[in-house]
Amino acid sequence: MGSTITCDVAIVGGGLAGGLIALALKARHPALDVRMIDAARVVGGNHRWSFFDSDVSEGDRWIVAPLIGNSWMSYEVAFPAHRRTIGTVYHSIDSERLDAVVRQTLKPSALMLSRVVTELSATRISFADGDRLDARGVIDARGTGDLSVLDLGWQKFVGRELRLSVPHGSERPMVMDATVDQLDGYRFVYCLPLAPDRMFVEDTYYSDHPTLDRAAIGDRIHDYAVDQGWQVEQAGREEAGVLPVVMSGDFERYWQSSGAGIAKAGMRAGLFHPTTGYSLPDAVRTAALIAARTDFTGVGLHEATHEFAREKWRRRGFFRMLDTMLFKAADPAERYRILERFYRLDPSLIGRFYAGTSTMIDKARVLTGKPPVPIGRAVRALAGRS
Ligand SMILES: Cc1cc2nc3c(=O)[nH]c(=O)nc-3n(C[C@H](O)[C@H](O)[C@H](O)COP(=O)(O)OP(=O)(O)OC[C@H]3O[C@@H](n4cnc5c(N)ncnc54)[C@H](O)[C@@H]3O)c2cc1C
């Protein structure tokens, strides 16, 4: 017979969304007994999360500020016919830092790592070893729900940190270098100059299928570094991702796929950008929403997170439509043209696009002008959406 633990709020999944909620809750309600449960031994897994300054509102900045490891004043993009520097601040957080800050904030007994959850409800968690946790409210932040209920393309990548024997001389991130060979859909390389002799290089594909050939992509990262003239002394930490790019899907079905009536956050709540699969901006907003509450009951947290996520999903039909055009109307080798054209637009419009806050005028600007995909195919692709 295991023991029963009681607490105020139990966050299951100590990744990006769960970590930010824990930090925000403890900052706003220091006396609240918050527990964080994860199957892994560390908080945040093995990730580097980056975001534009414009992704996070002034009022929510306090949530991410202690986590930022690198910031740059501008970033670059490059396409076959167009290269541009954009004066938007760009930030990066690594999971080791999230792990360290969460450990400083939560008492050791509140951080329940390496724990296998067998059952979960809005107020109770059962563990494989027979222990039980009763909470006023449970938040499920265990990563993606059942993605098979959505109609998806994929953004997949392998990123590797390179230590160089000669400084690279780059001042700013290269967020999209699409001058590379177009393989497996829309391909670009993403580079973050972490230090004068450290470069993070990520080879990325907007692909029809989720299979990731890590060895082949690793070779391409090496070739890219050689092409840039970088002298690689050592290849370090590596990460990989296969993120959903949503063309269509029923929000309620996705929500229910990982349990009804339980509060959710992060990818599990459908709180990610349909076009990039990135969830940091929504994770910050969710942490702010939860920290501003005083009702931490399971029912109250479920209502609040469900309503928040449903509203975001409803407002993001535009991005799902663009994803359909990208994946269904454009030939894979021509997909880069859509992004090349997009990156000629106003920087503040680009910022709102990534923050998921495009206005009606932004949407009209993105869609007007000579379409970079065959218009007949675009119409057929949109008509065929489920
Ligand atoms: C390599 C990579 C890089 C990315 N880069 C960016 C980026 O730069 N910017 C951005 O906005 N987005 C990025 N994303 C996309 C997305 O924002 C991240 O995946 C983000 O971590 C999702 O947050 P989350 O909290 O929903 O899930 P996760 O961060 O994946 O956290 C889920 C947690 O739940 C735990 N868990 C799972 N199952 C169980 C279980 N049964 N019991 C207990 N614990 C469990 C896991 O161990 C994990 O810690 C990236 C994704 C990847 C994979």
The ligand as an SDF file (V2000), in Angstrom:
LIG
                    3D

 53 58  0  0  0  0  0  0  0  0999 V2000
   14.2240   19.8280  -30.0630 C   0  0  0  0  0  0  0  0  0  0  0  0
   13.0730   20.8080  -30.0390 C   0  0  0  0  0  0  0  0  0  0  0  0
   13.3070   22.1720  -30.1660 C   0  0  0  0  0  0  0  0  0  0  0  0
   12.2430   23.0710  -30.1350 C   0  0  0  0  0  0  0  0  0  0  0  0
   12.4980   24.3820  -30.2600 N   0  0  0  0  0  0  0  0  0  0  0  0
   11.5000   25.2710  -30.0680 C   0  0  0  0  0  0  0  0  0  0  0  0
   11.7670   26.6630  -30.0460 C   0  0  0  0  0  0  0  0  0  0  0  0
   12.9080   27.0860  -30.3120 O   0  0  0  0  0  0  0  0  0  0  0  0
   10.7560   27.5160  -29.7720 N   0  0  0  0  0  0  0  0  0  0  0  0
    9.5020   27.0690  -29.5030 C   0  0  0  0  0  0  0  0  0  0  0  0
    8.6030   27.8640  -29.2020 O   0  0  0  0  0  0  0  0  0  0  0  0
    9.2210   25.7590  -29.6020 N   0  0  0  0  0  0  0  0  0  0  0  0
   10.1650   24.8560  -29.8620 C   0  0  0  0  0  0  0  0  0  0  0  0
    9.8840   23.5320  -29.9060 N   0  0  0  0  0  0  0  0  0  0  0  0
    8.4740   23.1000  -29.9290 C   0  0  0  0  0  0  0  0  0  0  0  0
    7.7710   23.0810  -28.5650 C   0  0  0  0  0  0  0  0  0  0  0  0
    7.6720   24.3890  -28.0740 O   0  0  0  0  0  0  0  0  0  0  0  0
    8.5130   22.2100  -27.5750 C   0  0  0  0  0  0  0  0  0  0  0  0
    8.3400   20.8800  -27.9600 O   0  0  0  0  0  0  0  0  0  0  0  0
    8.0750   22.3720  -26.1220 C   0  0  0  0  0  0  0  0  0  0  0  0
    9.0270   21.7430  -25.3100 O   0  0  0  0  0  0  0  0  0  0  0  0
    6.6900   21.7900  -25.8620 C   0  0  0  0  0  0  0  0  0  0  0  0
    6.3690   22.0610  -24.5290 O   0  0  0  0  0  0  0  0  0  0  0  0
    5.4430   21.1090  -23.6570 P   0  0  0  0  0  0  0  0  0  0  0  0
    5.5990   21.5630  -22.2630 O   0  0  0  0  0  0  0  0  0  0  0  0
    4.0990   21.0080  -24.2520 O   0  0  0  0  0  0  0  0  0  0  0  0
    6.0930   19.6540  -23.8220 O   0  0  0  0  0  0  0  0  0  0  0  0
    7.5280   19.1720  -23.3710 P   0  0  0  0  0  0  0  0  0  0  0  0
    8.4500   20.3130  -23.2010 O   0  0  0  0  0  0  0  0  0  0  0  0
    7.8980   18.0870  -24.3220 O   0  0  0  0  0  0  0  0  0  0  0  0
    7.2790   18.5560  -21.9380 O   0  0  0  0  0  0  0  0  0  0  0  0
    6.5440   17.3890  -21.7030 C   0  0  0  0  0  0  0  0  0  0  0  0
    7.0820   16.7550  -20.4340 C   0  0  0  0  0  0  0  0  0  0  0  0
    6.1990   15.7100  -20.0420 O   0  0  0  0  0  0  0  0  0  0  0  0
    6.9800   14.6310  -19.5760 C   0  0  0  0  0  0  0  0  0  0  0  0
    6.1820   13.4210  -19.7090 N   0  0  0  0  0  0  0  0  0  0  0  0
    5.7210   12.8490  -20.8510 C   0  0  0  0  0  0  0  0  0  0  0  0
    4.9980   11.7550  -20.5440 N   0  0  0  0  0  0  0  0  0  0  0  0
    5.0020   11.6320  -19.1900 C   0  0  0  0  0  0  0  0  0  0  0  0
    4.4070   10.7170  -18.2720 C   0  0  0  0  0  0  0  0  0  0  0  0
    3.6570    9.6920  -18.6870 N   0  0  0  0  0  0  0  0  0  0  0  0
    4.6040   10.9000  -16.9480 N   0  0  0  0  0  0  0  0  0  0  0  0
    5.3410   11.9600  -16.4980 C   0  0  0  0  0  0  0  0  0  0  0  0
    5.9310   12.8670  -17.3400 N   0  0  0  0  0  0  0  0  0  0  0  0
    5.7460   12.6960  -18.6480 C   0  0  0  0  0  0  0  0  0  0  0  0
    8.2140   14.6220  -20.4560 C   0  0  0  0  0  0  0  0  0  0  0  0
    9.2990   13.9650  -19.8220 O   0  0  0  0  0  0  0  0  0  0  0  0
    8.4660   16.1270  -20.6270 C   0  0  0  0  0  0  0  0  0  0  0  0
    9.3480   16.6420  -19.6690 O   0  0  0  0  0  0  0  0  0  0  0  0
   10.9170   22.5960  -29.9750 C   0  0  0  0  0  0  0  0  0  0  0  0
   10.7020   21.2260  -29.8910 C   0  0  0  0  0  0  0  0  0  0  0  0
   11.7570   20.3350  -29.9160 C   0  0  0  0  0  0  0  0  0  0  0  0
   11.4630   18.8660  -29.8290 C   0  0  0  0  0  0  0  0  0  0  0  0
  1  2  1  0
  2  3  1  0
  2 52  2  0
  3  4  2  0
  4  5  1  0
  4 50  1  0
  5  6  2  0
  6  7  1  0
  6 13  1  0
  7  8  2  0
  7  9  1  0
  9 10  1  0
 10 11  2  0
 10 12  1  0
 12 13  2  0
 13 14  1  0
 14 15  1  0
 14 50  1  0
 15 16  1  0
 16 17  1  0
 16 18  1  0
 18 19  1  0
 18 20  1  0
 20 21  1  0
 20 22  1  0
 22 23  1  0
 23 24  1  0
 24 25  2  0
 24 26  1  0
 24 27  1  0
 27 28  1  0
 28 29  2  0
 28 30  1  0
 28 31  1  0
 31 32  1  0
 32 33  1  0
 33 34  1  0
 33 48  1  0
 34 35  1  0
 35 36  1  0
 35 46  1  0
 36 37  1  0
 36 45  1  0
 37 38  2  0
 38 39  1  0
 39 40  1  0
 39 45  2  0
 40 41  1  0
 40 42  2  0
 42 43  1  0
 43 44  2  0
 44 45  1  0
 46 47  1  0
 46 48  1  0
 48 49  1  0
 50 51  2  0
 51 52  1  0
 52 53  1  0
M  END
$$$$
